[in-house]
Structure formats: structure tokens, C-alpha cells
Amino acid sequence: MREKIKRLKSEIKKVVVGQEKMIDSLLAGLLCSGHILLEGVPGLAKTTTVNALAKTLGLDFKRVQFTPDLLPSDIIGAEIYDPKNNDFKIKKGPVFTNILLADEINRAPAKVQSALLEVMQERQVTIGEKTFKIERPFLVMATQNPVEQEGAYNLPEAQLDRFMLKLVIGYNTKEEELEIARRVANDAFEEIEQVMQKDDLMRIRDEVKKIHIDEDVEKYIIDLVFATREPEKYGLKNIKDYIEFGASPRASIDMYKASRAVAYLRDKDFVSPLEIAYIAKEVLRHRIVLSYEAEAEGVTSDYIVEKVLEKVAIP
């Protein structure tokens, strides 16, 4: 199974140059059944990567472009009147898939964003009086432009908390961008091949659950999360005023699961603090609610996570 994971990464790299952290994090989320939020300016291969991942796995893939005029029924589906039979029938929306790409999720108003909540948490959809289970595996991968751009809506905290990881995608290096330009100009992208089946993915998920986490490492995860809630108890008085609310219990759960997936991707059968540090920002950055003072001084949640990682004792 680990060999198949390596082949899967090789296939994705046929169309995506660089962005190693994004690929690893997407795979970690996939192996843990965790939803992922990708933030970055346009043109950084966010949509391309998700599309490539679906192709390599042979999974059903649908994309929804979020816009200000989108309705909840455009996502989950609706009851449609059938004049022939004088009855209503269910028209299922694009959420009935394995991988749903919610493109530019912060372009749609809160009512539409909230329509995803039940699907993301319960893996089910209620249309009218009927409830439908979503076929597994099911994963929401949402992209958003940085919130300072015009026409963007902040995602509510309740929905942000449903995302296992939030990835902030940066620009490629000069060498990588030159390689991208050459490939596009010469139409030199290779065709992606399917390397896994759904059953393979389920087997890998079972293997990930067997990755060992020592008790001291488990306590380290909890300490990192609690340091965002009670920073003064961990010698972090200097960041206390920057935090309105610390990370939720879901942060502990998701860091536990994501660290095992990262260890698996690194061919290890146990989790070390290195795996936790590698994935900590992605798990915590969207779950820390900053105070007005932090925003006024330009302090980011990434800065707070860095300080927490520096101060909390490593087992």
C-alpha cells in the first residue's frame, strides 16, 4: 500500500510542479477522512491538484463554483415537481460524490456555506423530509482567496472548525515557475493514470489507524492545543492578549489523526514530535480566534502556533 501511495504522488506531480506540502497535506486529509481548506491567490494549482488526486484514485469528482447568487439547493439538491406523475421527485445536488471541490467557497454568502455543514459533519443530506447518506469516501476540498480581496465573505467559525486542515498555498520558486511555463507552452503535461481503487484507500485508512503514538507524544498533542487556550500556564503571557478563543477539541482529534497519516506517508510506523510539528499550523491556524489587538498589530495565527511550538516541552 505504501508503494501505491508513492505512485499516486508521482502521478500528481505529472501536472503539479512543486507544492510538496500541499500534496502531503491533501493525502493526509484523504487518509483520515478529513475535509481540507486551501487558501491562496489564483493560479497556484489548487483546483488542478484536487482534480489530479481524484483521477489517480478513480473517485467520483464534482466541482462547484461558489458565487454570491448561489443557493443552498444548488449544492445539496431539491424537490422538483414532476407534472407527468403529479408528484415531487428528488434531484440530488453535486454533494453526492466522493470528492467535492468547493471552489472559492468564500465568494458565497453564509447561508450557502452553512448548507455544507451537515454534509461535512454527518456525511448525510436532508432534502425535504428525506435524509440521504453520502457514499464513502467523501471529502470536501474547498479553496478560497485571501479574505482581504473584494467580494469575499469570512467563513463562520463553526464551519472552519469542520475542516481538518487549512493549507496556505504560497508561490512556487523561480525554478519551479520556469518549469511550469515550459510545460504549459509546450503542452508537455503527461496523462494521469489511475493507480488505486476505493478498496485500496479503505485498506490504507485501516493501516494508518495502526500507526503507534506513544503516551508522551499523545500528551504533547494535548499540551499544544491547551497552550492556545491557557497560554499563561505554558509561559506564553506575551501572546495571551492576542487570543480571543483557543483551538477547539476537534483540533486535538484532528492533530492526533493527521500526525499518524503524516508518519504513514513518511514510511514510519510510529509518530514522533517531528510529524506533529510538520502538521501543527495546518491543524491549528483556522481554529484560533484572534483578538482585536492581534489584528491591530498584524499578529497572525501562524505566529501564535510558532510561539506555542517553541515553548511547549518536546517529549
Secondary structure, DSSP 4 states (H G I P E B T S, - for coil): -HHHHHHHHHHHTTT--S-HHHHHHHHHHHHTT-EEEEE--TTSSHHHHHHHHHHHHT--EEEEE--TT--THHHHEEEEEETTTTEEEEEE-TTSSSEEEEETGGGS-HHHHHHTHHHHHHSEEEETTEEEEPPSS-EEEEEE--TTSTT--PPPHHHHTTEEEEEE--PPPHHHHHHHHHHHHTT-PPPP-----HHHHHHHHHHHTT-B--HHHHHHHHHHHHHHH-GGGGT-HHHHTTEEE---HHHHHHHHHHHHHHHHHTT-SB--HHHHHHHHHHHHTTTPEEPHHHHHHT--HHHHHHHHHHHSPP-
